[in-house]
Amino acid sequence: MMDFVYVLFLLSTIGVCASPINKDGKPECEEMPEYELEEILGPAYNARYMSLTPPPPEDESRLGAKRGIVSDAVDFYVAHDLEVEIETRPAWAVTNHVEAAREQSFRFKRDLDYSQEWHCKQRIKWLDLGPDYFPRYLKSVECLSETCWFNIYKCRPRSFAVKLLKRRRDRCTAAPDDDRIGSSGLPRELRELWVWEERAVTFCCDCGI
């Protein structure tokens, strides 16, 4: 009996446990509200290459285009000397960075002459990561040329890493009594388990060795 009680204590302490299974064999977890996911994502959200909603069809893939990622058209590229104060409130007062990013509208015209041999032709496109990622849509660059500079050099994608939230379908999680999920807090029922994941975002195609 004591062993059984000890096992229950460990499960409640860890806070992550196997999910209850429904008749279809799928785990049942309480859905995490989108506004809570926005707050958890916090400053990891960047409207220049992330979106919560599907992009307009004309924005899905454009040669050399620099179109906005959300409805207010935040550009993928910026000027080399960009330095803008995006919020006047204290940093700790901004609890929803996704909402704050929707108010940005910094545009930068970037024209490239792809006829020059040292430039690699590229296309900006959207990646649909599926419903288990938040944000679901990620903007990236696809290299359309394999070689450059009279076929001497190669076009290579250059990338940086971003942090996203990923849903674990095989698990649920329960917050401890003294913890809250998001600013408003959530009850201790078994909730969807979202974990952090890093993914590469290609930002240009470089002509090099």
N, C-alpha and C positions, 0 to 999 in steps of 0.2 A: 504493500500500500504506500509506504514511504517513497519507494522508487517511482511509483506512478505520479505522486505529488511533485517529486523533484523534476521529472520530465516536463510536467505542465509548467512549472516555474521557469525552467530554461526557455521554453517556447515563448512565454510571455515576456521574458527579459530580452531575448534576441529581437523579437518584434517582426520577424519574417518567417512565415510558415507556409506549408503546402496549402493550396487553395481548396475549398470545397468544390466537389465536382458535380456538375448537373447531369441530367439524363443523357445528354449528347457527348459526355466525356470531356467537357470544357470547364475550366476553372471559373468560379463565380466570385467576382470581386466588385465592390462598390466603385462606380466610375469616378475618376478624379475630375472635378469641374475645370473647365478651360481657364477660368480666371485664376484658379489656384496654380495651375501649371505655369501661367504667365508670371506670377509672382516668384515661383520657385526658379524659373529660368533666369529672371533678373537681368543683370547687365550682360549676360552671355548672349542675349538677343541683339542682333544687328540687322536693321531694316535694309541695309544695302545688299545683303545676300540671303536674307531669310524672309519667309512669308508664311502666315497661318492659313491663308486662303488660296485657292487656285489662281494662277496668273491669267490675265486675259490672253486669248489665243494668239494675238499678234505679238505678244511678248515672249512666247515660249522659246523661239529661236530666231535670232536675227544676226546677220553677218556684221560684225563690228559694232553692233548697237550697244548703247548705254541707256537702257530703259529702266524705269523705276521698278522696285521690287514690291512695293505696296501701292495703294491707290494714289498716294501723294508723290509718287515718282522720285524716290530717293535713288541717286545714281550709284551704279556699281563701282565706277572709278571716281577718284577725287584728284584735285590739283595737289602738286607736291608740297605746297605751302599751306595746306588746309589747317586752320586753327580756329575752331568755332566753339563758343560756350553754348552748349545745347540746352542747359537748364539753369534757371536763376534761383531755384530752390536749393536748400542744402542737400547734399548728396544722399544723406540718410533719410531724407523726407520723400525720396522717389521710391515708391514701393512697387510700381508696375512699369518696368522699362519698356515693355511691349507697347503700352499705350503712349508713353512718352515719345517713342520712336516714330509713331504715326504723325507727329507734329513736325518732324524734320522735313526740310525741302531744300537741300543743298544740291545744286546742279553744277555740272562741270562738262564742258564740251571737249571732247577728246577725239580728234580726227587723225586717222592713220592712212597713209598712202600705201596700200597693200601691193602696188605695182613695184615698189622698191624691193629688191631681191633679198635684203636683210630682214625683211618683216615676214612673219609667219601668219598666214590667214587663219582666223579663229572665229568661233561663234559663241555668243553668250546664250546659254540655255538654262531651263529649269529642270531640276531633278525632283521627281515625286518619290519621296522615301517611304510612303505608305502610312497607314493610320497609326502605326506603333511608334512614330517619331513625332516629336514636338520641338520646334516647328516641323511641319510635314514637308514644306517646299524649300529647296536650297538652290541658289543660283550659282552657276559654275561656268567655266569656259572650256570649250572643246576645240582641240587643234584640228584644223582641216587640211593643213599642209604637213607632209612628212619631212620634207627637206627645204633648205633655204640657201641663199648665197650661191647660186648656180649649182645647186645640188651637192655642194661640198659639206655643208653643215646640216645638222638635224634640228627639227622643231621639237622642243621638249616642253611638256607642261610643267609649270611651277605652281606649287600649292602651299597653302597654310592650313592650320588646323582650327576647327571651331568645335564648340561644345554644344551638344544637343541632349534632350531627354529621350530616353528609349523605354518603352513599356515592356516589362517581362510578363509574357502571357502565362507562364507556368507557376507564378507565385502571386500571393497577396501579401500585404504588409499592414501592421497595426502600429500606430504611433503610441509611444509610452504615455503614461498619465500626465507627465510634466512637460510634454512636447506638444506643439501645435504645428499643423501643416498649413503654411500660408499665414497671412496676417489675421484672417478671421477665425482660423482654426477649424478642424474637422473632428467629428466624433471618432471613437476608437474602433469602429467596425473595421473589418478587413477591407482594405482599399487596394486599388491597383498599385502595383509596384513599378515605379519609374526610377531609372538609374541614369547616371551621366555617361555619355559616350562622346569620344572625339572622332571627327570625320574630316577628311581632307577636302578643301575647296580649291579648285584650280582657278587662279586669277589671271594667268596670261600664258602665252606660248612663246618660249624664248628660243632664239636662233643661236645655237651654240654647238660645241663639240659633243 
